[in-house]
Amino acid sequence: MSVFLETPRLRLRTVTEDDLDEVVALDNDPEVMRYLNGGRPASRDEVRTEALRRLMGRGFWAAETRGTGEWLGWFSLEPLAREGEVELGYRLRRAAWGLGYATEGARALLDKGFAELGVRRVSAQTMTVNAGSRRVLEKCGLRYVRTFFEEWPDVIEGSEQGDVEYALTREDWLADRA
């Protein structure tokens, strides 16, 4: 297990094949997946060949509690096409919602990205109606950029209101710390 980052309550480590059961459970919770695919369940094979393989790639880390090692979900700073730009992401199990883990993990990744990894800009996207995720992004200092509409294969309740993009540049991150 390769630990990438620790916060007061979290340990972010490399995702491995041993995380399959946890990712299957996460991706099959209809509330967790509500704003991603409308809560549609995924087969174990789908999760193994698609989701887990992606999570084992560059920029993704499993999140566990430091005290007990309880698996909470994952965080990402996924590299984008332009050098120095990444997309912030996270998916946590429902038991971890409302406890500040999303904000704590995201802030720690932003700090590491800007201070150590040469990141120049972080963006994040969520559905307009996903108030919880939008709050996390705002608490982390990301600022609203735009609302946009895309064609998605599945119609999800609230998708008629579109998606929103938030972003934070290294310069703004530095100014917020001053």
Beta strands, then each sheet from edge to edge (+ up, - down):
strand 1: 3-6
strand 2: 10-14
strand 3: 60-65
strand 4: 71-79
strand 5: 85-92
strand 6: 121-127
strand 7: 143-148
strand 8: 163-169
sheet 1: 1+ 2- 3+ 4- 5+ 6+ 8- 7+
end
